[in-house]
Amino acid sequence: MLCLHNHLLILPLPSLASRSIHLPFRHECLFSITRFAATGAAAGASAHLAPFAVEEYLVASCHLSPEQATKASKVISHLKSPSRPDAVLAFLSGLGLSNADIAATVAYDPRLLCTEVDRTLTPRLADLSDLGLSSSQIARLVLLDPARFRRPSVISKLQYYVPLFGSFEALLQVLKNNSYLLSSDLENVVKPNIATLRECGIRACDIAKLCHPLPRLISTNPERVRAMVAQAEDIGVPRSSRMFRHALQAVAFISKETITAKVESLKEAFGWSDAEVRTAVSKLPAVLRSSHDRMHRMSEFLISEVGLEPSYVANRPAMLTYSLERRLMPRYCVVKYLKANGLLEFDRSYYTAFQMTEKAFVEKYISPHSEAEPQLAEDYAAACRGKVPSRFRLQQEPKKAIQMRAVLDTE
């Protein structure tokens, strides 16, 4: 998008001086838009008396496709003159919107063309610039939701949301997933939800983080949000825990029946008791979002192959977040091979090897043995690609790993 200043007039001073001056941004906007509105009105006044062909106008002037124009024309069929649409297009162009941007905006909200520039759009532009928004930020807001941009309430919404999310850019990211925030009831919906979350010890910055994966959270019925908070506590994560935000994310917008089914699936996959499930969930609430199939494959590997106790896994659920084929299996193979060949203490923890960064793992388990086992690095790299060397074969490979290796071996 072009910067608005590229479209604004530079007014020369009267005969008092020969050099030009730039007006402040707000006044430049007002002057420029007034000029565009006047131009649009003049064009409408000089138009032929023939009936206004809305559909043709949408294609020729707004750059819509014929299909888009047909759909949009039904909404604004009452227009009898191009004067008001011309003024709106001039306004959008003055904001720096490209032809493609204008086409997308009009297709999304055809009624925008019916708006009075002087009475609605120009005052809104001035108010937003007074909030400190740049021309490009205002243009992006228009592109995101032109209908809500026109409403006076957008000003009070932005005054509340920008400090909450930390910046206009952060707010914009949330609005891309839930533009309804701009029309949500602040006093009866949003603010009560924020208060509930703050009562749970969730800081404003963390509320903003929650709104990225859960964009509808603060615009949802407050009773439902309170129910989500209760569900997060029911799975064993107290409000005082630093994991409470993650617990809320794990249970949000899913029913109690679904949560119960997830808990039973974990008990069946790992042989966990109720207490062990609560331990695992309290440390890693996101485990409730894992699929039944994935948890069974993890159990088959960690318990049946590696030989870890169910309680050990429950107390270290971070292992369940790692890739089975690309991380856990290759590293297990390396550590097991080194132990079998007397190159590593037999009691060395597999969990320690699993949780290391890739760089740290190579430095700790691969590089020190480059002379004694020159093929180790190559074998490890192959295992990470799914091609497990014969000397790394597992006793009981998970089914998916076997299928994956069979496919790779044929390539």
Order of alpha helices (4+ residues) and beta strands (2+ residues): beta-beta-alpha-alpha-alpha-alpha-alpha-alpha-alpha-alpha-alpha-alpha-alpha-alpha-alpha-alpha-alpha-alpha-alpha-alpha-alpha-alpha-alpha-alpha-alpha
